[in-house]
Amino acid sequence: MAATIPALRLPAGIDMPVYGIGTWRMGESARVRAAEVAAVRHAIERGVTLIDTAEMYGDGEAETIVADAVGADRDRLFIVSKVLPSNASRRGTIAACERSLKRLKTDRIDLYLLHWRGSYPLADTVAAFEELRAAGKIRAWGVSNLDHDDMQELWRVPHGGNCQTNQVLYNLTRRGIEFDLLPFCRRHKMPIMAYSPLEQARMLRHKTLAAVAQRHGATAAQVALAWLLKQGVIVIPKATVTAHADENLGALDLSLTAADLATLDAAFPAPTEAEPLDML
Ligand SMILES: NC(=O)c1ccc[n+]([C@@H]2O[C@H](COP(=O)([O-])OP(=O)(O)OC[C@H]3O[C@@H](n4cnc5c(N)ncnc54)[C@H](OP(=O)(O)O)[C@@H]3O)[C@@H](O)[C@H]2O)c1
């Protein structure tokens, strides 16, 4: 049965699903390509409509995997891709987007992100994003891996306040953004996209996650994702194993109680001072 996935409204008024599938490390080996297409296709058939990819992943191959998995379903999907900082000049961003559109076999990207900050001025990348948006090649744009001070700088750039999201590393073991970056984004009504929401599976053996999961007959992965959803952020777990994909979707039906949240806070404390943004 297909899951029903709620949406959040971006500042520009566009609805974005709160749950999607990630594609990092896909497209790196021809041997497993068919399995990766099948994994993304499986997620779509289970009701997932948000797909996160990037020109960096598999050197563009992840985008071709997404295209193959999407097939005729493009119009009901929300596709996020990212420009590499080394391409993020005024002209380079436009060219990179054109290449991504070709690989994705689509005429528009729903949300296009600067993957991380590089040496090109933010003003140039933003100007290119705005041009792409005016041309209908992207519906909206955002950033990734920008820390609190970078976001403040972005807001001082012409049209910088049109940013729709910041995609950052966020999970129970990486709560640093709660001190200043998350409050900044909330003030601007801009949802965060939490990447590596399962800490690439490293956190799943934690005994507190297991204990909370046991109270609900759930799994550690479901608790980790349900906690993030409770923070009002968008999650994009990656799963190539279909059983993982199905299990993760169960997080949408898991309602954590105040007691669960207190248990999780005690095991994974919130930050008490500013911390530099973690990246993977
Ligand atoms: N903007 C950025 O700089 C950035 C950085 C990192 C990631 N991302 C995006 O965020 C997405 C998610 O992050 P991620 O891929 O780094 O890590 P993740 O989603 O936290 O974890 C993915 C790993 O966990 C495993 N897994 C998934 N569900 C599981 C379950 N229920 N039980 C056990 N293992 C499970 C997957 O295994 P199988 O594949 O074998 O199922 C995979 O190895 C990426 O794919 C990418 O789209 C963005």
The ligand as a Tripos MOL2 file, in Angstrom:
@<TRIPOS>MOLECULE
LIG
   48    52     1     0     0
SMALL
NO_CHARGES

@<TRIPOS>ATOM
      1 N1         23.9040   17.8000    0.9250 N.am      1 LIG1
      2 C1         24.8750   17.0020    1.3090 C.2       1 LIG1
      3 O1         26.0500   17.3850    1.4520 O.2       1 LIG1
      4 C2         24.5370   15.5560    1.6060 C.ar      1 LIG1
      5 C3         25.4660   14.7630    2.3230 C.ar      1 LIG1
      6 C4         25.0980   13.4510    2.6030 C.ar      1 LIG1
      7 C5         23.8680   12.9690    2.1890 C.ar      1 LIG1
      8 N2         23.0060   13.7540    1.4630 N.ar      1 LIG1
      9 C6         21.6930   13.2480    0.9790 C.3       1 LIG1
     10 O2         21.0250   12.6370    2.0590 O.3       1 LIG1
     11 C7         20.7060   11.2930    1.7230 C.3       1 LIG1
     12 C8         20.7010   10.4050    2.9510 C.3       1 LIG1
     13 O3         21.9500   10.4230    3.6040 O.3       1 LIG1
     14 P1         22.9810    9.1850    3.5360 P.3       1 LIG1
     15 O4         22.7300    8.3890    2.3440 O.co2     1 LIG1
     16 O5         24.3340    9.8010    3.7250 O.co2     1 LIG1
     17 O6         22.7050    8.3910    4.8780 O.3       1 LIG1
     18 P2         21.4090    7.7720    5.6250 P.3       1 LIG1
     19 O7         20.1760    7.9840    4.8440 O.co2     1 LIG1
     20 O8         21.4890    8.2930    7.0190 O.co2     1 LIG1
     21 O9         21.7850    6.2360    5.6780 O.3       1 LIG1
     22 C9         21.8420    5.4300    4.5290 C.3       1 LIG1
     23 C10        22.4600    4.1000    4.9190 C.3       1 LIG1
     24 O10        21.6570    3.4930    5.9240 O.3       1 LIG1
     25 C11        21.2210    2.2190    5.4890 C.3       1 LIG1
     26 N3         19.8360    2.0550    5.9270 N.ar      1 LIG1
     27 C12        18.7390    2.7270    5.4920 C.ar      1 LIG1
     28 N4         17.6390    2.3360    6.1490 N.ar      1 LIG1
     29 C13        18.0430    1.3930    7.0140 C.ar      1 LIG1
     30 C14        17.3610    0.5890    7.9600 C.ar      1 LIG1
     31 N5         16.0400    0.7080    8.1450 N.pl3     1 LIG1
     32 N6         18.0690   -0.3130    8.6970 N.ar      1 LIG1
     33 C15        19.4150   -0.4300    8.5030 C.ar      1 LIG1
     34 N7         20.1210    0.2800    7.6190 N.ar      1 LIG1
     35 C16        19.4470    1.1970    6.8860 C.ar      1 LIG1
     36 C17        21.3280    2.2150    3.9850 C.3       1 LIG1
     37 O11        21.5730    0.8850    3.5690 O.3       1 LIG1
     38 P3         21.0270    0.2620    2.1900 P.3       1 LIG1
     39 O12        21.3190    1.2970    1.1250 O.co2     1 LIG1
     40 O13        21.8330   -0.9760    2.0650 O.co2     1 LIG1
     41 O14        19.5420    0.0120    2.3130 O.co2     1 LIG1
     42 C18        22.5360    3.1260    3.7650 C.3       1 LIG1
     43 O15        23.7380    2.4070    3.9170 O.3       1 LIG1
     44 C19        21.8110   10.9470    0.7140 C.3       1 LIG1
     45 O16        21.5420    9.7510    0.0010 O.3       1 LIG1
     46 C20        21.8460   12.1950   -0.1070 C.3       1 LIG1
     47 O17        20.7500   12.2110   -1.0240 O.3       1 LIG1
     48 C21        23.3260   15.0510    1.1960 C.ar      1 LIG1
@<TRIPOS>BOND
     1     1     2 1
     2     2     3 2
     3     2     4 1
     4     4     5 ar
     5     4    48 ar
     6     5     6 ar
     7     6     7 ar
     8     7     8 ar
     9     8     9 1
    10     8    48 ar
    11     9    10 1
    12     9    46 1
    13    10    11 1
    14    11    12 1
    15    11    44 1
    16    12    13 1
    17    13    14 1
    18    14    15 2
    19    14    16 1
    20    14    17 1
    21    17    18 1
    22    18    19 2
    23    18    20 1
    24    18    21 1
    25    21    22 1
    26    22    23 1
    27    23    24 1
    28    23    42 1
    29    24    25 1
    30    25    26 1
    31    25    36 1
    32    26    27 ar
    33    26    35 ar
    34    27    28 ar
    35    28    29 ar
    36    29    30 ar
    37    29    35 ar
    38    30    31 1
    39    30    32 ar
    40    32    33 ar
    41    33    34 ar
    42    34    35 ar
    43    36    37 1
    44    36    42 1
    45    37    38 1
    46    38    39 2
    47    38    40 1
    48    38    41 1
    49    42    43 1
    50    44    45 1
    51    44    46 1
    52    46    47 1
@<TRIPOS>SUBSTRUCTURE
     1 LIG1         1 GROUP 0 **** ****
